[in-house]
Amino acid sequence: MQRFRACFLYVFVFLSIAFPAQAGKITVTDSLGRDVAVPVSPERIIGSGSGALRLIVYLQAQDRVVAADSAEGRGGGLAVPASVRPYSLANPRFQDLPIFGEFRGMDNPELIAGLSPLPQVIFKVSPLSGPHPDQLTAKTGIPAVGLEYGNLTDKKGDFYATLRLMGKILGTEERAEEVIAFFEGHLAELAARTANIPEERRPSCYIGGVSSRGAHGFTSTEPGYPPFLYTGANNVAAAPGEKTSAVVQVSKEKLLEWDPDILFVDLSTAAAGEQANSLHQLRHDPVFSALTAVREGRIWGVLPYNSYTINYGSVLANGYFVGKVLYPERFEDVDPAAKADEIFTFLVGKPVFSVMNEGFSGRAFSKILLEE
C-alpha cells in the first residue's frame, strides 16, 4: 500500500509539473455587450487604442504590459509627442516594448500572436476602431475586451464603468474605486470653490490651440472645454448649457466680436509648426493683435490634455489653474504646479509636471509674454 501511495504521489507531482492547472476564468460583459471569458488577474496584458495604456497605469497594472502600439515607440507617430502624456513619462519602459500594431486601434493580429511572452488579455478601447475584438480573438486565441474611454463630463459614466470592468479583470477593484473617488473628490472641490460667484464677477474667457488628431492654431477651441465647465467659467465659445467635448474651428472675426477678457492657450499648439501655432498667430496676426486681452497681456498657458485622447490628470490640473486665474481669491491657497504633481503622483506614480513644462519653455501655468 505504501509503495502504491508513493507511486501515486510521484505520478501526481509529475502531471502537476508537466500539465499545470489552468488558471481560473471569469466571464465579463464588455462595452459591445459581448460575454468574454478572461483569466482571473492576468499577469500579461496589452492595451489597444487611444488611452488604453493610460487606464492600465491608473489601475497600477503597468508592469503586466508586454507590448505596446506604435504611439508609445520612440518617435510615436503622433503629431503631439508622448512627452505631454504623464503616463508615458512615468513609464519610459513602454518605449522599448515590442510593437503589436499601429496607434488608434489598428492592431496587427499576426504581431500579437507572435509576441513572447504571449498576452493573456487584450484591452481594446474604442473597440470598433481597427480589427473587431472577435476577429482579434479568432486570429490570436487571446480574449479581447471592448471598452469605452468616456470623459469627465457627459460620458463620465462610461469612464467609470470601464475602470470598474478593468479592475474586475485585473483584480484591482479597490484601486478602481480609489481612482473614481479621487476624480469625484476633485470635481466636487472645483465646484465648491467656484460656487455662488455672481455672473458679473465671472470674466469671459476663451481657450485656443486645442488639439484634435494633431496640433492646431488659435481658432481651434472646445465649447465644452472641461476646465471651464468645472469652474463655471464664462466661455465665449459655448452656447448656454454647452457640454459637448467636440473640438471646433471658429472664425477670427467671431473671436474679435467676442473679445474675451482672458485668453488661454493649449500648449499643444507648439507642434502645429512655426507659422501655424497660436503663439506666432497672437504675435503677428493683426486680427488677434486687436483683441483686448492680447493688447493688455492677459494670456495664460495651460497643459495639453488631448494627446492620444484625454489625459485626465492634465484636465484636473488645468481646472485648478483656470480657477486660480479667473477667481484668484477662491484659489489663493493653491499652487497649480504643486497641485498638478499631487494629481500626477496619485494617477501615474510620479510628479512629472516640471518635465512636461520643460518642453513648453516653462509656459505652462504661466502668463505668456508675446514679446519673447
RABELKA-V959332 format. One record per residue. N is the residue number from 1. RES is the residue in three letters. SS is DSSP state (a for helix, b for strand, c for the rest). OMEGA is omega in whole degrees, 0 to 359 (* if undefined). D_FIRST is the distance of its C-alpha to the first C-alpha in whole Angstrom. Layout:
# RABELKA-V959332
N,RES,SS,OMEGA,D_FIRST
N,RES,SS,OMEGA,D_FIRST
This chain:
# RABELKA-V959332
1,MET,c,180,0
2,GLN,a,180,4
3,ARG,a,179,5
4,PHE,a,180,5
5,ARG,a,180,6
6,ALA,a,179,9
7,CYS,a,179,10
8,PHE,a,180,10
9,LEU,a,180,12
10,TYR,a,180,14
11,VAL,a,180,15
12,PHE,a,180,16
13,VAL,a,180,18
14,PHE,a,181,20
15,LEU,a,180,21
16,SER,a,180,22
17,ILE,a,184,24
18,ALA,a,182,26
19,PHE,c,183,26
20,PRO,c,180,27
21,ALA,c,179,28
22,GLN,c,179,31
23,ALA,c,178,33
24,GLY,c,180,34
25,LYS,b,171,38
26,ILE,b,177,41
27,THR,b,180,43
28,VAL,b,175,47
29,THR,b,185,50
30,ASP,c,186,53
31,SER,c,177,57
32,LEU,c,182,57
33,GLY,c,180,55
34,ARG,c,172,52
35,ASP,b,185,49
36,VAL,b,176,47
37,ALA,b,182,43
38,VAL,b,175,42
39,PRO,b,175,39
40,VAL,c,177,39
41,SER,c,181,41
42,PRO,c,181,41
43,GLU,c,181,42
44,ARG,c,187,44
45,ILE,b,166,47
46,ILE,b,178,51
47,GLY,b,183,54
48,SER,b,174,56
49,GLY,c,185,60
50,SER,c,174,62
51,GLY,c,184,61
52,ALA,a,180,57
53,LEU,a,179,56
54,ARG,a,181,59
55,LEU,a,177,57
56,ILE,a,178,53
57,VAL,a,178,55
58,TYR,a,182,56
59,LEU,c,175,53
60,GLN,c,178,51
61,ALA,c,185,49
62,GLN,a,181,51
63,ASP,a,179,49
64,ARG,a,184,47
65,VAL,b,185,49
66,VAL,c,178,49
67,ALA,b,183,52
68,ALA,b,175,56
69,ASP,c,189,58
70,SER,a,179,62
71,ALA,a,183,63
72,GLU,a,181,61
73,GLY,c,179,62
74,ARG,c,187,65
75,GLY,c,169,68
76,GLY,c,180,66
77,GLY,c,179,68
78,LEU,c,180,70
79,ALA,c,178,73
80,VAL,c,191,72
81,PRO,c,179,70
82,ALA,a,183,67
83,SER,a,176,68
84,VAL,a,181,70
85,ARG,c,185,66
86,PRO,a,183,64
87,TYR,a,178,61
88,SER,a,178,61
89,LEU,a,182,63
90,ALA,a,183,60
91,ASN,c,182,58
92,PRO,a,179,59
93,ARG,a,179,56
94,PHE,a,182,57
95,GLN,a,186,59
96,ASP,a,179,57
97,LEU,c,173,54
98,PRO,b,179,54
99,ILE,b,182,56
100,PHE,c,180,55
101,GLY,b,180,58
102,GLU,b,182,62
103,PHE,c,182,63
104,ARG,c,171,64
105,GLY,c,179,60
106,MET,b,186,61
107,ASP,b,176,58
108,ASN,c,184,57
109,PRO,a,181,53
110,GLU,a,178,53
111,LEU,a,179,53
112,ILE,a,182,51
113,ALA,a,181,48
114,GLY,c,181,49
115,LEU,c,175,48
116,SER,c,5,45
117,PRO,c,182,44
118,LEU,c,176,44
119,PRO,c,179,45
120,GLN,c,180,43
121,VAL,b,171,46
122,ILE,b,173,50
123,PHE,b,186,52
124,LYS,b,177,55
125,VAL,b,187,58
126,SER,c,194,61
127,PRO,c,179,59
128,LEU,c,174,61
129,SER,c,183,63
130,GLY,c,182,61
131,PRO,c,177,58
132,HIS,c,178,57
133,PRO,a,177,54
134,ASP,a,180,52
135,GLN,a,178,54
136,LEU,a,181,52
137,THR,a,180,49
138,ALA,a,184,49
139,LYS,a,184,50
140,THR,a,185,48
141,GLY,c,183,45
142,ILE,c,178,45
143,PRO,b,179,46
144,ALA,b,184,50
145,VAL,b,179,51
146,GLY,b,184,55
147,LEU,b,172,56
148,GLU,c,186,60
149,TYR,c,180,61
150,GLY,c,176,64
151,ASN,c,179,66
152,LEU,c,176,68
153,THR,c,186,70
154,ASP,c,178,70
155,LYS,c,181,67
156,LYS,a,179,65
157,GLY,a,178,63
158,ASP,a,180,61
159,PHE,a,182,61
160,TYR,a,178,59
161,ALA,a,179,57
162,THR,a,177,56
163,LEU,a,181,55
164,ARG,a,180,53
165,LEU,a,178,51
166,MET,a,178,50
167,GLY,a,179,49
168,LYS,a,181,47
169,ILE,a,185,45
170,LEU,a,185,45
171,GLY,c,181,44
172,THR,c,181,47
173,GLU,a,181,49
174,GLU,a,178,50
175,ARG,a,178,52
176,ALA,a,179,53
177,GLU,a,177,55
178,GLU,a,180,56
179,VAL,a,178,58
180,ILE,a,179,59
181,ALA,a,178,60
182,PHE,a,179,62
183,PHE,a,180,64
184,GLU,a,179,65
185,GLY,a,180,66
186,HIS,a,177,68
187,LEU,a,178,70
188,ALA,a,179,71
189,GLU,a,179,72
190,LEU,a,179,74
191,ALA,a,181,76
192,ALA,a,181,76
193,ARG,a,185,78
194,THR,c,180,80
195,ALA,c,172,81
196,ASN,c,173,84
197,ILE,c,181,86
198,PRO,c,182,90
199,GLU,a,182,90
200,GLU,a,178,93
201,ARG,a,176,91
202,ARG,c,182,89
203,PRO,c,177,90
204,SER,b,185,90
205,CYS,b,182,87
206,TYR,b,175,86
207,ILE,b,180,83
208,GLY,b,179,84
209,GLY,c,182,82
210,VAL,c,183,79
211,SER,c,174,76
212,SER,c,186,75
213,ARG,c,180,73
214,GLY,c,182,75
215,ALA,c,183,78
216,HIS,c,178,81
217,GLY,c,192,85
218,PHE,c,179,86
219,THR,c,176,87
220,SER,b,184,83
221,THR,b,182,82
222,GLU,b,180,80
223,PRO,c,178,81
224,GLY,c,182,78
225,TYR,c,189,77
226,PRO,a,180,75
227,PRO,a,175,76
228,PHE,a,178,79
229,LEU,a,183,77
230,TYR,a,185,75
231,THR,c,180,79
232,GLY,c,185,81
233,ALA,c,177,83
234,ASN,b,184,86
235,ASN,b,185,85
236,VAL,c,182,88
237,ALA,c,185,86
238,ALA,c,170,84
239,ALA,c,179,86
240,PRO,c,180,85
241,GLY,c,182,82
242,GLU,c,178,81
243,LYS,c,183,77
244,THR,c,181,76
245,SER,c,182,74
246,ALA,c,174,76
247,VAL,b,183,78
248,VAL,b,174,82
249,GLN,b,176,85
250,VAL,c,180,88
251,SER,c,177,91
252,LYS,a,181,93
253,GLU,a,178,96
254,LYS,a,178,94
255,LEU,a,178,93
256,LEU,a,177,96
257,GLU,a,179,97
258,TRP,a,180,94
259,ASP,c,184,95
260,PRO,c,180,92
261,ASP,c,186,92
262,ILE,b,178,89
263,LEU,b,171,88
264,PHE,b,179,84
265,VAL,b,171,83
266,ASP,b,190,79
267,LEU,a,171,79
268,SER,a,180,77
269,THR,a,181,80
270,ALA,a,181,80
271,ALA,a,183,78
272,ALA,a,181,81
273,GLY,c,189,83
274,GLU,c,183,86
275,GLN,c,188,89
276,ALA,c,184,87
277,ASN,c,186,85
278,SER,a,183,86
279,LEU,a,177,87
280,HIS,a,181,90
281,GLN,a,180,91
282,LEU,a,179,92
283,ARG,a,195,94
284,HIS,a,181,96
285,ASP,c,183,96
286,PRO,a,178,99
287,VAL,a,178,98
288,PHE,a,181,95
289,SER,a,180,97
290,ALA,c,179,99
291,LEU,c,181,96
292,THR,a,182,97
293,ALA,a,177,94
294,VAL,a,181,94
295,ARG,a,184,98
296,GLU,c,172,97
297,GLY,c,178,93
298,ARG,c,181,91
299,ILE,b,184,88
300,TRP,b,179,85
301,GLY,b,178,82
302,VAL,b,180,78
303,LEU,c,168,75
304,PRO,c,178,74
305,TYR,c,184,71
306,ASN,b,177,71
307,SER,c,190,69
308,TYR,c,187,66
309,THR,c,196,67
310,ILE,b,168,67
311,ASN,c,189,66
312,TYR,a,179,66
313,GLY,a,179,66
314,SER,a,177,69
315,VAL,a,180,71
316,LEU,a,181,70
317,ALA,a,177,72
318,ASN,a,179,75
319,GLY,a,179,75
320,TYR,a,180,75
321,PHE,a,177,78
322,VAL,a,178,80
323,GLY,a,181,80
324,LYS,a,179,81
325,VAL,a,184,84
326,LEU,a,185,85
327,TYR,c,188,85
328,PRO,a,182,85
329,GLU,a,180,86
330,ARG,a,183,82
331,PHE,a,184,80
332,GLU,c,183,82
333,ASP,c,186,79
334,VAL,c,168,77
335,ASP,c,187,77
336,PRO,a,180,76
337,ALA,a,179,74
338,ALA,a,178,72
339,LYS,a,178,71
340,ALA,a,181,70
341,ASP,a,174,68
342,GLU,a,180,66
343,ILE,a,182,65
344,PHE,a,181,64
345,THR,a,179,62
346,PHE,a,188,60
347,LEU,a,186,60
348,VAL,a,173,59
349,GLY,c,181,58
350,LYS,c,174,61
351,PRO,c,190,65
352,VAL,c,184,67
353,PHE,a,184,70
354,SER,a,178,72
355,VAL,a,177,70
356,MET,a,186,71
357,ASN,a,177,75
358,GLU,a,180,75
359,GLY,c,180,75
360,PHE,c,178,78
361,SER,c,176,80
362,GLY,c,184,80
363,ARG,c,181,81
364,ALA,b,180,78
365,PHE,c,179,79
366,SER,c,173,83
367,LYS,b,180,86
368,ILE,c,180,87
369,LEU,c,187,90
370,LEU,c,181,92
371,GLU,c,179,94
372,GLU,c,*,91
